[in-house]
Amino acid sequence: MLNIDRALGNDRLMKAITGLSASEFNELIESFKEEFQNETWVRYETGVELGNRERKPGGGRIGNLGSYAAKLFFTLFYFKCYTTFDILGFLFDLNR
């Protein structure tokens, strides 16, 4: 998996990979976390209304991108580099 901490220690590398400096990235994490959690609950409530939701958010398998920083880094990397899912899977140790 990519070393996010290494990228965060180098502003030039961060901008090349994500389009943001390390300080901009760190500022964005909290609002990203809030929006991610809100979206999770919206999807849960919609699923309950439709009758096709089996478990509450957090249930099920655990993904490889455990932290919100990793999720944000992955998302920004994808939008900046627009690479294929095969390459993303290889770089982030995910299934295509």
N, CA and C atoms as an extended XYZ file, in Angstrom:
288
Properties=species:S:1:pos:R:3:atomname:S:1:resname:S:1:resid:I:1 pbc="F F F"
N         0.841       -1.182        0.000 N   MET     1
C         0.000        0.000        0.000 CA  MET     1
C         0.877        1.234        0.000 C   MET     1
N         0.360        2.298       -0.562 N   LEU     2
C         1.106        3.547       -0.587 CA  LEU     2
C         1.334        4.052        0.830 C   LEU     2
N         2.451        4.728        1.035 N   ASN     3
C         2.793        5.274        2.336 CA  ASN     3
C         2.275        6.707        2.412 C   ASN     3
N         1.094        6.875        2.997 N   ILE     4
C         0.465        8.193        3.074 CA  ILE     4
C         1.282        9.135        3.938 C   ILE     4
N         1.848        8.635        5.020 N   ASP     5
C         2.652        9.487        5.904 CA  ASP     5
C         3.863       10.055        5.169 C   ASP     5
N         4.469        9.242        4.314 N   ARG     6
C         5.614        9.721        3.524 CA  ARG     6
C         5.182       10.853        2.606 C   ARG     6
N         4.037       10.701        1.972 N   ALA     7
C         3.521       11.754        1.091 CA  ALA     7
C         3.182       13.010        1.886 C   ALA     7
N         2.604       12.843        3.076 N   LEU     8
C         2.244       14.006        3.902 CA  LEU     8
C         3.472       14.793        4.357 C   LEU     8
N         4.612       14.151        4.394 N   GLY     9
C         5.848       14.822        4.795 CA  GLY     9
C         6.514       15.606        3.674 C   GLY     9
N         5.931       15.583        2.487 N   ASN    10
C         6.541       16.244        1.336 CA  ASN    10
C         5.450       16.961        0.541 C   ASN    10
N         5.382       18.292        0.698 N   ASP    11
C         4.332       19.073        0.038 CA  ASP    11
C         4.338       18.914       -1.482 C   ASP    11
N         5.516       18.871       -2.058 N   ARG    12
C         5.603       18.738       -3.519 CA  ARG    12
C         5.009       17.414       -3.978 C   ARG    12
N         5.316       16.350       -3.248 N   LEU    13
C         4.783       15.034       -3.557 CA  LEU    13
C         3.266       14.996       -3.349 C   LEU    13
N         2.786       15.591       -2.254 N   MET    14
C         1.347       15.640       -1.996 CA  MET    14
C         0.606       16.354       -3.118 C   MET    14
N         1.144       17.481       -3.554 N   LYS    15
C         0.484       18.216       -4.635 CA  LYS    15
C         0.500       17.431       -5.934 C   LYS    15
N         1.570       16.689       -6.166 N   ALA    16
C         1.661       15.883       -7.380 CA  ALA    16
C         0.668       14.724       -7.345 C   ALA    16
N         0.446       14.158       -6.165 N   ILE    17
C        -0.414       12.979       -6.040 CA  ILE    17
C        -1.881       13.347       -5.846 C   ILE    17
N        -2.151       14.375       -5.033 N   THR    18
C        -3.540       14.691       -4.665 CA  THR    18
C        -4.019       16.052       -5.146 C   THR    18
N        -3.106       16.935       -5.474 N   GLY    19
C        -3.494       18.294       -5.839 CA  GLY    19
C        -3.571       19.235       -4.649 C   GLY    19
N        -3.336       18.720       -3.442 N   LEU    20
C        -3.389       19.524       -2.221 CA  LEU    20
C        -2.058       19.469       -1.497 C   LEU    20
N        -1.765       20.526       -0.741 N   SER    21
C        -0.601       20.481        0.143 CA  SER    21
C        -0.969       19.652        1.366 C   SER    21
N         0.018       19.298        2.155 N   ALA    22
C        -0.233       18.499        3.356 CA  ALA    22
C        -1.156       19.250        4.323 C   ALA    22
N        -0.947       20.551        4.482 N   SER    23
C        -1.801       21.320        5.398 CA  SER    23
C        -3.233       21.405        4.872 C   SER    23
N        -3.415       21.557        3.576 N   GLU    24
C        -4.765       21.576        2.998 CA  GLU    24
C        -5.444       20.219        3.183 C   GLU    24
N        -4.685       19.163        2.979 N   PHE    25
C        -5.199       17.806        3.161 CA  PHE    25
C        -5.654       17.606        4.605 C   PHE    25
N        -4.809       18.003        5.565 N   ASN    26
C        -5.141       17.831        6.981 CA  ASN    26
C        -6.367       18.640        7.378 C   ASN    26
N        -6.548       19.827        6.782 N   GLU    27
C        -7.736       20.630        7.057 CA  GLU    27
C        -8.994       19.965        6.497 C   GLU    27
N        -8.865       19.298        5.384 N   LEU    28
C       -10.003       18.691        4.705 CA  LEU    28
C       -10.472       17.400        5.364 C   LEU    28
N        -9.603       16.735        6.102 N   ILE    29
C        -9.946       15.428        6.683 CA  ILE    29
C       -11.189       15.501        7.568 C   ILE    29
N       -11.292       16.477        8.433 N   GLU    30
C       -12.420       16.535        9.371 CA  GLU    30
C       -13.755       16.717        8.649 C   GLU    30
N       -13.809       17.627        7.690 N   SER    31
C       -15.070       17.806        6.960 CA  SER    31
C       -15.378       16.583        6.090 C   SER    31
N       -14.336       15.943        5.539 N   PHE    32
C       -14.531       14.715        4.780 CA  PHE    32
C       -15.125       13.632        5.678 C   PHE    32
N       -14.581       13.513        6.888 N   LYS    33
C       -15.071       12.514        7.847 CA  LYS    33
C       -16.549       12.753        8.153 C   LYS    33
N       -16.932       13.998        8.411 N   GLU    34
C       -18.319       14.326        8.723 CA  GLU    34
C       -19.239       13.990        7.548 C   GLU    34
N       -18.852       14.374        6.351 N   GLU    35
C       -19.671       14.092        5.168 CA  GLU    35
C       -19.760       12.594        4.891 C   GLU    35
N       -18.668       11.891        5.088 N   PHE    36
C       -18.655       10.439        4.888 CA  PHE    36
C       -19.624        9.767        5.851 C   PHE    36
N       -19.567       10.167        7.121 N   GLN    37
C       -20.462        9.585        8.128 CA  GLN    37
C       -21.920        9.945        7.838 C   GLN    37
N       -22.167       11.194        7.435 N   ASN    38
C       -23.532       11.607        7.099 CA  ASN    38
C       -24.072       10.782        5.939 C   ASN    38
N       -23.273       10.591        4.913 N   GLU    39
C       -23.689        9.812        3.751 CA  GLU    39
C       -23.953        8.357        4.128 C   GLU    39
N       -23.157        7.824        5.030 N   THR    40
C       -23.363        6.457        5.497 CA  THR    40
C       -24.730        6.326        6.154 C   THR    40
N       -25.100        7.293        6.991 N   TRP    41
C       -26.399        7.238        7.674 CA  TRP    41
C       -27.545        7.475        6.703 C   TRP    41
N       -27.367        8.343        5.734 N   VAL    42
C       -28.415        8.569        4.732 CA  VAL    42
C       -28.670        7.275        3.963 C   VAL    42
N       -27.592        6.595        3.536 N   ARG    43
C       -27.755        5.319        2.836 CA  ARG    43
C       -28.420        4.272        3.725 C   ARG    43
N       -28.063        4.272        5.010 N   TYR    44
C       -28.675        3.334        5.955 CA  TYR    44
C       -30.179        3.605        6.083 C   TYR    44
N       -30.550        4.861        6.323 N   GLU    45
C       -31.959        5.213        6.504 CA  GLU    45
C       -32.766        4.940        5.240 C   GLU    45
N       -32.198        5.214        4.085 N   THR    46
C       -32.864        4.912        2.822 CA  THR    46
C       -33.073        3.410        2.677 C   THR    46
N       -32.067        2.641        3.016 N   GLY    47
C       -32.175        1.188        2.954 CA  GLY    47
C       -33.227        0.636        3.896 C   GLY    47
N       -33.344        1.219        5.086 N   VAL    48
C       -34.361        0.788        6.051 CA  VAL    48
C       -35.748        1.092        5.488 C   VAL    48
N       -35.922        2.297        4.921 N   GLU    49
C       -37.218        2.668        4.336 CA  GLU    49
C       -37.607        1.736        3.190 C   GLU    49
N       -36.633        1.353        2.383 N   LEU    50
C       -36.911        0.477        1.251 CA  LEU    50
C       -37.017       -0.992        1.655 C   LEU    50
N       -36.607       -1.306        2.882 N   GLY    51
C       -36.690       -2.666        3.387 CA  GLY    51
C       -35.594       -3.592        2.901 C   GLY    51
N       -34.501       -3.031        2.383 N   ASN    52
C       -33.427       -3.893        1.880 CA  ASN    52
C       -32.118       -3.727        2.651 C   ASN    52
N       -32.183       -3.149        3.837 N   ARG    53
C       -30.991       -2.967        4.656 CA  ARG    53
C       -30.925       -4.092        5.673 C   ARG    53
N       -29.777       -4.777        5.754 N   GLU    54
C       -29.660       -5.915        6.656 CA  GLU    54
C       -28.941       -5.580        7.961 C   GLU    54
N       -28.055       -4.611        7.950 N   ARG    55
C       -27.306       -4.302        9.164 CA  ARG    55
C       -27.022       -2.804        9.239 C   ARG    55
N       -26.699       -2.364       10.452 N   LYS    56
C       -26.401       -0.948       10.670 CA  LYS    56
C       -25.029       -0.603       10.094 C   LYS    56
N       -24.761        0.696        9.874 N   PRO    57
C       -23.432        1.092        9.394 CA  PRO    57
C       -22.347        0.581       10.334 C   PRO    57
N       -21.278        0.094        9.743 N   GLY    58
C       -20.179       -0.471       10.516 CA  GLY    58
C       -20.224       -1.990       10.553 C   GLY    58
N       -21.375       -2.556       10.205 N   GLY    59
C       -21.495       -4.008       10.129 CA  GLY    59
C       -20.905       -4.501        8.821 C   GLY    59
N       -20.687       -5.780        8.742 N   GLY    60
C       -20.127       -6.332        7.510 CA  GLY    60
C       -18.610       -6.369        7.551 C   GLY    60
N       -18.025       -6.606        6.381 N   ARG    61
C       -16.569       -6.746        6.342 CA  ARG    61
C       -15.876       -5.387        6.474 C   ARG    61
N       -14.651       -5.424        6.943 N   ILE    62
C       -13.834       -4.235        7.123 CA  ILE    62
C       -13.020       -4.024        5.849 C   ILE    62
N       -13.032       -2.827        5.322 N   GLY    63
C       -12.279       -2.521        4.110 CA  GLY    63
C       -10.803       -2.297        4.384 C   GLY    63
N       -10.015       -2.274        3.338 N   ASN    64
C        -8.566       -2.054        3.467 CA  ASN    64
C        -8.229       -0.598        3.780 C   ASN    64
N        -9.085        0.322        3.407 N   LEU    65
C        -8.841        1.732        3.689 CA  LEU    65
C        -9.512        2.061        5.015 C   LEU    65
N        -8.801        1.814        6.101 N   GLY    66
C        -9.389        1.893        7.427 CA  GLY    66
C        -9.631        3.289        7.957 C   GLY    66
N        -8.759        4.211        7.682 N   SER    67
C        -8.891        5.551        8.243 CA  SER    67
C        -9.539        6.492        7.234 C   SER    67
N       -10.083        7.572        7.747 N   TYR    68
C       -10.666        8.578        6.857 CA  TYR    68
C        -9.577        9.261        6.039 C   TYR    68
N        -8.391        9.380        6.604 N   ALA    69
C        -7.269        9.958        5.854 CA  ALA    69
C        -6.940        9.078        4.650 C   ALA    69
N        -6.948        7.766        4.843 N   ALA    70
C        -6.663        6.838        3.735 CA  ALA    70
C        -7.751        6.913        2.675 C   ALA    70
N        -9.007        7.010        3.094 N   LYS    71
C       -10.115        7.120        2.153 CA  LYS    71
C       -10.023        8.419        1.344 C   LYS    71
N        -9.715        9.516        2.034 N   LEU    72
C        -9.583       10.806        1.356 CA  LEU    72
C        -8.401       10.790        0.402 C   LEU    72
N        -7.279       10.250        0.840 N   PHE    73
C        -6.089       10.167       -0.006 CA  PHE    73
C        -6.395        9.358       -1.261 C   PHE    73
N        -7.052        8.217       -1.089 N   PHE    74
C        -7.433        7.359       -2.213 CA  PHE    74
C        -8.314        8.125       -3.202 C   PHE    74
N        -9.322        8.828       -2.675 N   THR    75
C       -10.258        9.573       -3.523 CA  THR    75
C        -9.553       10.677       -4.289 C   THR    75
N        -8.719       11.443       -3.600 N   LEU    76
C        -7.997       12.533       -4.260 CA  LEU    76
C        -6.996       11.999       -5.283 C   LEU    76
N        -6.342       10.904       -4.931 N   PHE    77
C        -5.404       10.270       -5.861 CA  PHE    77
C        -6.130        9.860       -7.131 C   PHE    77
N        -7.294        9.250       -6.980 N   TYR    78
C        -8.060        8.802       -8.141 CA  TYR    78
C        -8.447        9.985       -9.026 C   TYR    78
N        -8.988       11.048       -8.420 N   PHE    79
C        -9.419       12.192       -9.216 CA  PHE    79
C        -8.256       12.943       -9.847 C   PHE    79
N        -7.121       12.963       -9.179 N   LYS    80
C        -5.946       13.667       -9.723 CA  LYS    80
C        -5.295       12.868      -10.842 C   LYS    80
N        -5.118       11.589      -10.637 N   CYS    81
C        -4.380       10.758      -11.592 CA  CYS    81
C        -5.287       10.019      -12.569 C   CYS    81
N        -6.539        9.819      -12.203 N   TYR    82
C        -7.542        9.135      -13.023 CA  TYR    82
C        -6.994        7.845      -13.623 C   TYR    82
N        -6.505        7.009      -12.737 N   THR    83
C        -5.912        5.737      -13.140 CA  THR    83
C        -6.972        4.633      -13.205 C   THR    83
N        -6.641        3.505      -13.771 N   THR    84
C        -7.591        2.399      -13.879 CA  THR    84
C        -7.779        1.724      -12.525 C   THR    84
N        -8.871        0.978      -12.398 N   PHE    85
C        -9.138        0.271      -11.145 CA  PHE    85
C        -8.123       -0.835      -10.900 C   PHE    85
N        -7.577       -1.405      -11.965 N   ASP    86
C        -6.532       -2.423      -11.798 CA  ASP    86
C        -5.310       -1.825      -11.114 C   ASP    86
N        -4.897       -0.656      -11.555 N   ILE    87
C        -3.727        0.005      -10.966 CA  ILE    87
C        -4.036        0.465       -9.552 C   ILE    87
N        -5.232        1.027       -9.325 N   LEU    88
C        -5.611        1.426       -7.970 CA  LEU    88
C        -5.584        0.233       -7.031 C   LEU    88
N        -6.116       -0.885       -7.486 N   GLY    89
C        -6.103       -2.097       -6.669 CA  GLY    89
C        -4.701       -2.538       -6.307 C   GLY    89
N        -3.807       -2.453       -7.283 N   PHE    90
C        -2.412       -2.837       -7.041 CA  PHE    90
C        -1.749       -1.876       -6.052 C   PHE    90
N        -1.913       -0.576       -6.240 N   LEU    91
C        -1.246        0.414       -5.396 CA  LEU    91
C        -1.798        0.454       -3.968 C   LEU    91
N        -3.099        0.230       -3.827 N   PHE    92
C        -3.737        0.342       -2.520 CA  PHE    92
C        -4.108       -1.006       -1.905 C   PHE    92
N        -3.641       -2.096       -2.519 N   ASP    93
C        -3.889       -3.447       -2.041 CA  ASP    93
C        -5.381       -3.731       -1.913 C   ASP    93
N        -6.104       -3.465       -2.999 N   LEU    94
C        -7.550       -3.672       -3.061 CA  LEU    94
C        -7.878       -4.597       -4.223 C   LEU    94
N        -9.052       -5.179       -4.179 N   ASN    95
C        -9.536       -5.911       -5.345 CA  ASN    95
C       -10.053       -4.912       -6.367 C   ASN    95
N        -9.844       -5.232       -7.612 N   ARG    96
C       -10.273       -4.353       -8.683 CA  ARG    96
C       -11.758       -4.099       -8.585 C   ARG    96
